[in-house]
Structures are given as C-alpha cells and as structure tokens.
C-alpha cells in the first residue's frame, strides 16, 4: 500500500501529537501527581551555590550567540 503525500503528513502529525501528549502526561505525572515540586525546587536552589551560579549566568548570556550561529549554519546548509 502506497501512501499519498497527504496521508504521510497525517501519519507524521499523528505520531508527533502522540509523542507530545505522552511527554506532557509523563511530566504531569512526575511533577504534579507525585507532589515532588518542592523537593525539585529545593534541590535546584541547593545546587546553585555561589561558585556554580556563574556557569548558569554565562550559559544564559551566550545562548543568543549560539542561536545566531546555529541559524547561520542552517542557512548556509540550506
């Protein structure tokens, strides 16, 4: 059975939608239903001591440069 372009697009869309729903449910189940949000927040804040916070700040500051370089790379590839 050969699928038309429209059918292939529908199958791809359906697969993507199912993946998004599955990931959303798993996140909801893990974070909300288990009531572990406070624990995750405490662990995250505890890991951000004064020596590690600079890694996060630097990563956030250079993120736009990374996006610009990635966009340029893909523009050249296309």
Phi and psi restraints in degrees (range 20) as a CNS / XPLOR table:
assign (resid 1 and name C) (resid 2 and name N)
       (resid 2 and name CA) (resid 2 and name C) 1.0 -100.6 20.0 2
assign (resid 2 and name N) (resid 2 and name CA)
       (resid 2 and name C) (resid 3 and name N) 1.0 130.8 20.0 2
assign (resid 2 and name C) (resid 3 and name N)
       (resid 3 and name CA) (resid 3 and name C) 1.0 -93.7 20.0 2
assign (resid 3 and name N) (resid 3 and name CA)
       (resid 3 and name C) (resid 4 and name N) 1.0 145.3 20.0 2
assign (resid 3 and name C) (resid 4 and name N)
       (resid 4 and name CA) (resid 4 and name C) 1.0 -80.3 20.0 2
assign (resid 4 and name N) (resid 4 and name CA)
       (resid 4 and name C) (resid 5 and name N) 1.0 171.3 20.0 2
assign (resid 4 and name C) (resid 5 and name N)
       (resid 5 and name CA) (resid 5 and name C) 1.0 -60.7 20.0 2
assign (resid 5 and name N) (resid 5 and name CA)
       (resid 5 and name C) (resid 6 and name N) 1.0 -38.8 20.0 2
assign (resid 5 and name C) (resid 6 and name N)
       (resid 6 and name CA) (resid 6 and name C) 1.0 -64.5 20.0 2
assign (resid 6 and name N) (resid 6 and name CA)
       (resid 6 and name C) (resid 7 and name N) 1.0 -40.1 20.0 2
assign (resid 6 and name C) (resid 7 and name N)
       (resid 7 and name CA) (resid 7 and name C) 1.0 -68.8 20.0 2
assign (resid 7 and name N) (resid 7 and name CA)
       (resid 7 and name C) (resid 8 and name N) 1.0 -39.4 20.0 2
assign (resid 7 and name C) (resid 8 and name N)
       (resid 8 and name CA) (resid 8 and name C) 1.0 -63.1 20.0 2
assign (resid 8 and name N) (resid 8 and name CA)
       (resid 8 and name C) (resid 9 and name N) 1.0 -42.5 20.0 2
assign (resid 8 and name C) (resid 9 and name N)
       (resid 9 and name CA) (resid 9 and name C) 1.0 -61.8 20.0 2
assign (resid 9 and name N) (resid 9 and name CA)
       (resid 9 and name C) (resid 10 and name N) 1.0 -41.0 20.0 2
assign (resid 9 and name C) (resid 10 and name N)
       (resid 10 and name CA) (resid 10 and name C) 1.0 -64.5 20.0 2
assign (resid 10 and name N) (resid 10 and name CA)
       (resid 10 and name C) (resid 11 and name N) 1.0 -41.5 20.0 2
assign (resid 10 and name C) (resid 11 and name N)
       (resid 11 and name CA) (resid 11 and name C) 1.0 -64.3 20.0 2
assign (resid 11 and name N) (resid 11 and name CA)
       (resid 11 and name C) (resid 12 and name N) 1.0 -45.9 20.0 2
assign (resid 11 and name C) (resid 12 and name N)
       (resid 12 and name CA) (resid 12 and name C) 1.0 -60.7 20.0 2
assign (resid 12 and name N) (resid 12 and name CA)
       (resid 12 and name C) (resid 13 and name N) 1.0 -44.4 20.0 2
assign (resid 12 and name C) (resid 13 and name N)
       (resid 13 and name CA) (resid 13 and name C) 1.0 -61.5 20.0 2
assign (resid 13 and name N) (resid 13 and name CA)
       (resid 13 and name C) (resid 14 and name N) 1.0 -43.0 20.0 2
assign (resid 13 and name C) (resid 14 and name N)
       (resid 14 and name CA) (resid 14 and name C) 1.0 -63.3 20.0 2
assign (resid 14 and name N) (resid 14 and name CA)
       (resid 14 and name C) (resid 15 and name N) 1.0 -43.3 20.0 2
assign (resid 14 and name C) (resid 15 and name N)
       (resid 15 and name CA) (resid 15 and name C) 1.0 -62.9 20.0 2
assign (resid 15 and name N) (resid 15 and name CA)
       (resid 15 and name C) (resid 16 and name N) 1.0 -45.1 20.0 2
assign (resid 15 and name C) (resid 16 and name N)
       (resid 16 and name CA) (resid 16 and name C) 1.0 -62.6 20.0 2
assign (resid 16 and name N) (resid 16 and name CA)
       (resid 16 and name C) (resid 17 and name N) 1.0 -42.9 20.0 2
assign (resid 16 and name C) (resid 17 and name N)
       (resid 17 and name CA) (resid 17 and name C) 1.0 -62.7 20.0 2
assign (resid 17 and name N) (resid 17 and name CA)
       (resid 17 and name C) (resid 18 and name N) 1.0 -42.6 20.0 2
assign (resid 17 and name C) (resid 18 and name N)
       (resid 18 and name CA) (resid 18 and name C) 1.0 -63.8 20.0 2
assign (resid 18 and name N) (resid 18 and name CA)
       (resid 18 and name C) (resid 19 and name N) 1.0 -39.7 20.0 2
assign (resid 18 and name C) (resid 19 and name N)
       (resid 19 and name CA) (resid 19 and name C) 1.0 -64.2 20.0 2
assign (resid 19 and name N) (resid 19 and name CA)
       (resid 19 and name C) (resid 20 and name N) 1.0 -43.6 20.0 2
assign (resid 19 and name C) (resid 20 and name N)
       (resid 20 and name CA) (resid 20 and name C) 1.0 -62.6 20.0 2
assign (resid 20 and name N) (resid 20 and name CA)
       (resid 20 and name C) (resid 21 and name N) 1.0 -43.8 20.0 2
assign (resid 20 and name C) (resid 21 and name N)
       (resid 21 and name CA) (resid 21 and name C) 1.0 -64.3 20.0 2
assign (resid 21 and name N) (resid 21 and name CA)
       (resid 21 and name C) (resid 22 and name N) 1.0 -40.4 20.0 2
assign (resid 21 and name C) (resid 22 and name N)
       (resid 22 and name CA) (resid 22 and name C) 1.0 -64.8 20.0 2
assign (resid 22 and name N) (resid 22 and name CA)
       (resid 22 and name C) (resid 23 and name N) 1.0 -45.7 20.0 2
assign (resid 22 and name C) (resid 23 and name N)
       (resid 23 and name CA) (resid 23 and name C) 1.0 -64.7 20.0 2
assign (resid 23 and name N) (resid 23 and name CA)
       (resid 23 and name C) (resid 24 and name N) 1.0 -42.2 20.0 2
assign (resid 23 and name C) (resid 24 and name N)
       (resid 24 and name CA) (resid 24 and name C) 1.0 -60.4 20.0 2
assign (resid 24 and name N) (resid 24 and name CA)
       (resid 24 and name C) (resid 25 and name N) 1.0 -43.5 20.0 2
assign (resid 24 and name C) (resid 25 and name N)
       (resid 25 and name CA) (resid 25 and name C) 1.0 -64.8 20.0 2
assign (resid 25 and name N) (resid 25 and name CA)
       (resid 25 and name C) (resid 26 and name N) 1.0 -42.7 20.0 2
assign (resid 25 and name C) (resid 26 and name N)
       (resid 26 and name CA) (resid 26 and name C) 1.0 -63.5 20.0 2
assign (resid 26 and name N) (resid 26 and name CA)
       (resid 26 and name C) (resid 27 and name N) 1.0 -40.9 20.0 2
assign (resid 26 and name C) (resid 27 and name N)
       (resid 27 and name CA) (resid 27 and name C) 1.0 -63.9 20.0 2
assign (resid 27 and name N) (resid 27 and name CA)
       (resid 27 and name C) (resid 28 and name N) 1.0 -44.5 20.0 2
assign (resid 27 and name C) (resid 28 and name N)
       (resid 28 and name CA) (resid 28 and name C) 1.0 -60.2 20.0 2
assign (resid 28 and name N) (resid 28 and name CA)
       (resid 28 and name C) (resid 29 and name N) 1.0 -46.4 20.0 2
assign (resid 28 and name C) (resid 29 and name N)
       (resid 29 and name CA) (resid 29 and name C) 1.0 -63.5 20.0 2
assign (resid 29 and name N) (resid 29 and name CA)
       (resid 29 and name C) (resid 30 and name N) 1.0 -43.2 20.0 2
assign (resid 29 and name C) (resid 30 and name N)
       (resid 30 and name CA) (resid 30 and name C) 1.0 -70.5 20.0 2
assign (resid 30 and name N) (resid 30 and name CA)
       (resid 30 and name C) (resid 31 and name N) 1.0 -41.8 20.0 2
assign (resid 30 and name C) (resid 31 and name N)
       (resid 31 and name CA) (resid 31 and name C) 1.0 -93.0 20.0 2
assign (resid 31 and name N) (resid 31 and name CA)
       (resid 31 and name C) (resid 32 and name N) 1.0 -46.2 20.0 2
assign (resid 31 and name C) (resid 32 and name N)
       (resid 32 and name CA) (resid 32 and name C) 1.0 -87.8 20.0 2
assign (resid 32 and name N) (resid 32 and name CA)
       (resid 32 and name C) (resid 33 and name N) 1.0 -49.3 20.0 2
assign (resid 32 and name C) (resid 33 and name N)
       (resid 33 and name CA) (resid 33 and name C) 1.0 -70.4 20.0 2
assign (resid 33 and name N) (resid 33 and name CA)
       (resid 33 and name C) (resid 34 and name N) 1.0 -30.0 20.0 2
assign (resid 33 and name C) (resid 34 and name N)
       (resid 34 and name CA) (resid 34 and name C) 1.0 -86.3 20.0 2
assign (resid 34 and name N) (resid 34 and name CA)
       (resid 34 and name C) (resid 35 and name N) 1.0 -5.9 20.0 2
assign (resid 34 and name C) (resid 35 and name N)
       (resid 35 and name CA) (resid 35 and name C) 1.0 57.2 20.0 2
assign (resid 35 and name N) (resid 35 and name CA)
       (resid 35 and name C) (resid 36 and name N) 1.0 35.2 20.0 2
assign (resid 35 and name C) (resid 36 and name N)
       (resid 36 and name CA) (resid 36 and name C) 1.0 -98.1 20.0 2
assign (resid 36 and name N) (resid 36 and name CA)
       (resid 36 and name C) (resid 37 and name N) 1.0 9.5 20.0 2
assign (resid 36 and name C) (resid 37 and name N)
       (resid 37 and name CA) (resid 37 and name C) 1.0 -61.4 20.0 2
assign (resid 37 and name N) (resid 37 and name CA)
       (resid 37 and name C) (resid 38 and name N) 1.0 -42.9 20.0 2
assign (resid 37 and name C) (resid 38 and name N)
       (resid 38 and name CA) (resid 38 and name C) 1.0 -61.7 20.0 2
assign (resid 38 and name N) (resid 38 and name CA)
       (resid 38 and name C) (resid 39 and name N) 1.0 -39.8 20.0 2
assign (resid 38 and name C) (resid 39 and name N)
       (resid 39 and name CA) (resid 39 and name C) 1.0 -65.8 20.0 2
assign (resid 39 and name N) (resid 39 and name CA)
       (resid 39 and name C) (resid 40 and name N) 1.0 -42.5 20.0 2
assign (resid 39 and name C) (resid 40 and name N)
       (resid 40 and name CA) (resid 40 and name C) 1.0 -62.6 20.0 2
assign (resid 40 and name N) (resid 40 and name CA)
       (resid 40 and name C) (resid 41 and name N) 1.0 -42.2 20.0 2
assign (resid 40 and name C) (resid 41 and name N)
       (resid 41 and name CA) (resid 41 and name C) 1.0 -63.8 20.0 2
assign (resid 41 and name N) (resid 41 and name CA)
       (resid 41 and name C) (resid 42 and name N) 1.0 -44.1 20.0 2
assign (resid 41 and name C) (resid 42 and name N)
       (resid 42 and name CA) (resid 42 and name C) 1.0 -62.1 20.0 2
assign (resid 42 and name N) (resid 42 and name CA)
       (resid 42 and name C) (resid 43 and name N) 1.0 -44.0 20.0 2
assign (resid 42 and name C) (resid 43 and name N)
       (resid 43 and name CA) (resid 43 and name C) 1.0 -64.1 20.0 2
assign (resid 43 and name N) (resid 43 and name CA)
       (resid 43 and name C) (resid 44 and name N) 1.0 -40.9 20.0 2
assign (resid 43 and name C) (resid 44 and name N)
       (resid 44 and name CA) (resid 44 and name C) 1.0 -64.2 20.0 2
assign (resid 44 and name N) (resid 44 and name CA)
       (resid 44 and name C) (resid 45 and name N) 1.0 -47.0 20.0 2
assign (resid 44 and name C) (resid 45 and name N)
       (resid 45 and name CA) (resid 45 and name C) 1.0 -66.7 20.0 2
assign (resid 45 and name N) (resid 45 and name CA)
       (resid 45 and name C) (resid 46 and name N) 1.0 -34.2 20.0 2
assign (resid 45 and name C) (resid 46 and name N)
       (resid 46 and name CA) (resid 46 and name C) 1.0 -68.4 20.0 2
assign (resid 46 and name N) (resid 46 and name CA)
       (resid 46 and name C) (resid 47 and name N) 1.0 -31.0 20.0 2
assign (resid 46 and name C) (resid 47 and name N)
       (resid 47 and name CA) (resid 47 and name C) 1.0 -77.4 20.0 2
assign (resid 47 and name N) (resid 47 and name CA)
       (resid 47 and name C) (resid 48 and name N) 1.0 -12.9 20.0 2
assign (resid 47 and name C) (resid 48 and name N)
       (resid 48 and name CA) (resid 48 and name C) 1.0 -95.9 20.0 2
assign (resid 48 and name N) (resid 48 and name CA)
       (resid 48 and name C) (resid 49 and name N) 1.0 63.9 20.0 2
assign (resid 48 and name C) (resid 49 and name N)
       (resid 49 and name CA) (resid 49 and name C) 1.0 -78.6 20.0 2
assign (resid 49 and name N) (resid 49 and name CA)
       (resid 49 and name C) (resid 50 and name N) 1.0 177.7 20.0 2
assign (resid 49 and name C) (resid 50 and name N)
       (resid 50 and name CA) (resid 50 and name C) 1.0 -62.4 20.0 2
assign (resid 50 and name N) (resid 50 and name CA)
       (resid 50 and name C) (resid 51 and name N) 1.0 -28.5 20.0 2
assign (resid 50 and name C) (resid 51 and name N)
       (resid 51 and name CA) (resid 51 and name C) 1.0 -80.2 20.0 2
assign (resid 51 and name N) (resid 51 and name CA)
       (resid 51 and name C) (resid 52 and name N) 1.0 -30.2 20.0 2
assign (resid 51 and name C) (resid 52 and name N)
       (resid 52 and name CA) (resid 52 and name C) 1.0 -88.5 20.0 2
assign (resid 52 and name N) (resid 52 and name CA)
       (resid 52 and name C) (resid 53 and name N) 1.0 -19.5 20.0 2
assign (resid 52 and name C) (resid 53 and name N)
       (resid 53 and name CA) (resid 53 and name C) 1.0 -64.0 20.0 2
assign (resid 53 and name N) (resid 53 and name CA)
       (resid 53 and name C) (resid 54 and name N) 1.0 -29.6 20.0 2
assign (resid 53 and name C) (resid 54 and name N)
       (resid 54 and name CA) (resid 54 and name C) 1.0 -67.5 20.0 2
assign (resid 54 and name N) (resid 54 and name CA)
       (resid 54 and name C) (resid 55 and name N) 1.0 -32.0 20.0 2
assign (resid 54 and name C) (resid 55 and name N)
       (resid 55 and name CA) (resid 55 and name C) 1.0 -62.0 20.0 2
assign (resid 55 and name N) (resid 55 and name CA)
       (resid 55 and name C) (resid 56 and name N) 1.0 -42.6 20.0 2
assign (resid 55 and name C) (resid 56 and name N)
       (resid 56 and name CA) (resid 56 and name C) 1.0 -66.2 20.0 2
assign (resid 56 and name N) (resid 56 and name CA)
       (resid 56 and name C) (resid 57 and name N) 1.0 -43.9 20.0 2
assign (resid 56 and name C) (resid 57 and name N)
       (resid 57 and name CA) (resid 57 and name C) 1.0 -62.5 20.0 2
assign (resid 57 and name N) (resid 57 and name CA)
       (resid 57 and name C) (resid 58 and name N) 1.0 -45.9 20.0 2
assign (resid 57 and name C) (resid 58 and name N)
       (resid 58 and name CA) (resid 58 and name C) 1.0 -62.9 20.0 2
assign (resid 58 and name N) (resid 58 and name CA)
       (resid 58 and name C) (resid 59 and name N) 1.0 -42.9 20.0 2
assign (resid 58 and name C) (resid 59 and name N)
       (resid 59 and name CA) (resid 59 and name C) 1.0 -62.0 20.0 2
assign (resid 59 and name N) (resid 59 and name CA)
       (resid 59 and name C) (resid 60 and name N) 1.0 -41.6 20.0 2
assign (resid 59 and name C) (resid 60 and name N)
       (resid 60 and name CA) (resid 60 and name C) 1.0 -68.3 20.0 2
assign (resid 60 and name N) (resid 60 and name CA)
       (resid 60 and name C) (resid 61 and name N) 1.0 -38.1 20.0 2
assign (resid 60 and name C) (resid 61 and name N)
       (resid 61 and name CA) (resid 61 and name C) 1.0 -69.1 20.0 2
assign (resid 61 and name N) (resid 61 and name CA)
       (resid 61 and name C) (resid 62 and name N) 1.0 -35.2 20.0 2
assign (resid 61 and name C) (resid 62 and name N)
       (resid 62 and name CA) (resid 62 and name C) 1.0 -92.6 20.0 2
assign (resid 62 and name N) (resid 62 and name CA)
       (resid 62 and name C) (resid 63 and name N) 1.0 0.3 20.0 2
assign (resid 62 and name C) (resid 63 and name N)
       (resid 63 and name CA) (resid 63 and name C) 1.0 -59.7 20.0 2
assign (resid 63 and name N) (resid 63 and name CA)
       (resid 63 and name C) (resid 64 and name N) 1.0 -44.9 20.0 2
assign (resid 63 and name C) (resid 64 and name N)
       (resid 64 and name CA) (resid 64 and name C) 1.0 -60.9 20.0 2
assign (resid 64 and name N) (resid 64 and name CA)
       (resid 64 and name C) (resid 65 and name N) 1.0 -35.1 20.0 2
assign (resid 64 and name C) (resid 65 and name N)
       (resid 65 and name CA) (resid 65 and name C) 1.0 -63.3 20.0 2
assign (resid 65 and name N) (resid 65 and name CA)
       (resid 65 and name C) (resid 66 and name N) 1.0 -41.9 20.0 2
assign (resid 65 and name C) (resid 66 and name N)
       (resid 66 and name CA) (resid 66 and name C) 1.0 -61.8 20.0 2
assign (resid 66 and name N) (resid 66 and name CA)
       (resid 66 and name C) (resid 67 and name N) 1.0 -44.5 20.0 2
assign (resid 66 and name C) (resid 67 and name N)
       (resid 67 and name CA) (resid 67 and name C) 1.0 -61.3 20.0 2
assign (resid 67 and name N) (resid 67 and name CA)
       (resid 67 and name C) (resid 68 and name N) 1.0 -42.1 20.0 2
assign (resid 67 and name C) (resid 68 and name N)
       (resid 68 and name CA) (resid 68 and name C) 1.0 -62.2 20.0 2
assign (resid 68 and name N) (resid 68 and name CA)
       (resid 68 and name C) (resid 69 and name N) 1.0 -45.9 20.0 2
assign (resid 68 and name C) (resid 69 and name N)
       (resid 69 and name CA) (resid 69 and name C) 1.0 -65.6 20.0 2
assign (resid 69 and name N) (resid 69 and name CA)
       (resid 69 and name C) (resid 70 and name N) 1.0 -39.8 20.0 2
assign (resid 69 and name C) (resid 70 and name N)
       (resid 70 and name CA) (resid 70 and name C) 1.0 -64.7 20.0 2
assign (resid 70 and name N) (resid 70 and name CA)
       (resid 70 and name C) (resid 71 and name N) 1.0 -42.1 20.0 2
assign (resid 70 and name C) (resid 71 and name N)
       (resid 71 and name CA) (resid 71 and name C) 1.0 -63.2 20.0 2
assign (resid 71 and name N) (resid 71 and name CA)
       (resid 71 and name C) (resid 72 and name N) 1.0 -42.7 20.0 2
assign (resid 71 and name C) (resid 72 and name N)
       (resid 72 and name CA) (resid 72 and name C) 1.0 -64.0 20.0 2
assign (resid 72 and name N) (resid 72 and name CA)
       (resid 72 and name C) (resid 73 and name N) 1.0 -41.8 20.0 2
assign (resid 72 and name C) (resid 73 and name N)
       (resid 73 and name CA) (resid 73 and name C) 1.0 -59.6 20.0 2
assign (resid 73 and name N) (resid 73 and name CA)
       (resid 73 and name C) (resid 74 and name N) 1.0 -47.7 20.0 2
assign (resid 73 and name C) (resid 74 and name N)
       (resid 74 and name CA) (resid 74 and name C) 1.0 -69.7 20.0 2
assign (resid 74 and name N) (resid 74 and name CA)
       (resid 74 and name C) (resid 75 and name N) 1.0 -32.1 20.0 2
assign (resid 74 and name C) (resid 75 and name N)
       (resid 75 and name CA) (resid 75 and name C) 1.0 -62.7 20.0 2
assign (resid 75 and name N) (resid 75 and name CA)
       (resid 75 and name C) (resid 76 and name N) 1.0 -43.0 20.0 2
assign (resid 75 and name C) (resid 76 and name N)
       (resid 76 and name CA) (resid 76 and name C) 1.0 -68.3 20.0 2
assign (resid 76 and name N) (resid 76 and name CA)
       (resid 76 and name C) (resid 77 and name N) 1.0 -37.1 20.0 2
assign (resid 76 and name C) (resid 77 and name N)
       (resid 77 and name CA) (resid 77 and name C) 1.0 -67.8 20.0 2
assign (resid 77 and name N) (resid 77 and name CA)
       (resid 77 and name C) (resid 78 and name N) 1.0 -34.2 20.0 2
